[in-house]
């Protein structure tokens, strides 16, 4: 089997465009309040309040999203005979197979029906994917380069996790990356791989 190498740059680009669009909508609403005449259409104070709410919501969402995605365009995951390598905006981390006692793939899928203006009673799916790591050595947690990895509490024996960005705007519970990552972990990790965990 060839090493698995995933780059999440395309999904990050889509997310950036969505956040940028929200930021632009928020700025337009703000400009309408500051430079325009929101009471001219007869809405009075209601128009001003609605514009401020739109500016705060869309502008805030866009700005926070862009801030959270900084450096994420370089995100990637590689699984090979050496171990697991992940790159984020905070750096690159290599965890060799000799440092791991166990590894699994944790996949959380939550679906809920939400009402919104565009699509009433639409089904929304939120997917979270983590490659969880259980150390084989006591000094594993003391490595300073592990800071980009997610710390885990109450997930014994797993102490750290690598976040895998799910597809943007996915409405399906089936994510092709999950099967590909699981196959690579099983092939290269051997008996360390504990399978796919779905809470």
HUHU-V81918 format. One record per backbone hydrogen bond with DSSP energy under -1.0 kcal/mol. NH is the residue of the N-H (numbers start at 1). CO is the residue of the C=O. Records with the same first field share a line. If there is no record, write none. Layout:
NH = CO + CO
This chain:
4 = 79
6 = 77
8 = 75
12 = 8
13 = 9
14 = 10
15 = 11
16 = 12
17 = 13
18 = 14
19 = 15
20 = 16
21 = 17
22 = 18
23 = 19
24 = 20
25 = 21
26 = 22
27 = 23
28 = 24
29 = 25
30 = 26
31 = 27
32 = 28
33 = 29
34 = 30
35 = 31
40 = 37
42 = 39
46 = 43
48 = 44
49 = 45
50 = 46
51 = 47
52 = 48
53 = 49
54 = 50
55 = 51
56 = 52
57 = 53
58 = 54
59 = 55
60 = 56
61 = 57
62 = 58
63 = 59
64 = 60
65 = 61
66 = 62
67 = 63
68 = 64
69 = 65
70 = 67
72 = 69
74 = 71
75 = 72
76 = 87
77 = 6
78 = 85
79 = 4
80 = 83
84 = 95
85 = 78
86 = 93
87 = 76
88 = 91
91 = 88
93 = 86
95 = 84
97 = 82
99 = 96
100 = 97
101 = 134
102 = 134
103 = 192
104 = 132
105 = 195
106 = 130
107 = 197
108 = 128
110 = 126
112 = 124
114 = 122
122 = 114 + 119
124 = 112
126 = 110
128 = 108
130 = 106
131 = 162
132 = 104
133 = 160
134 = 102
136 = 99
140 = 137
143 = 140
146 = 143
147 = 144
149 = 146
150 = 161
152 = 159
158 = 155
159 = 133
160 = 133
161 = 150
162 = 131
164 = 129
170 = 167
178 = 175
180 = 176
181 = 177
182 = 178
183 = 179
184 = 180
185 = 181
186 = 182
187 = 183
188 = 184
189 = 185
190 = 186
192 = 189
193 = 190
194 = 103
197 = 105
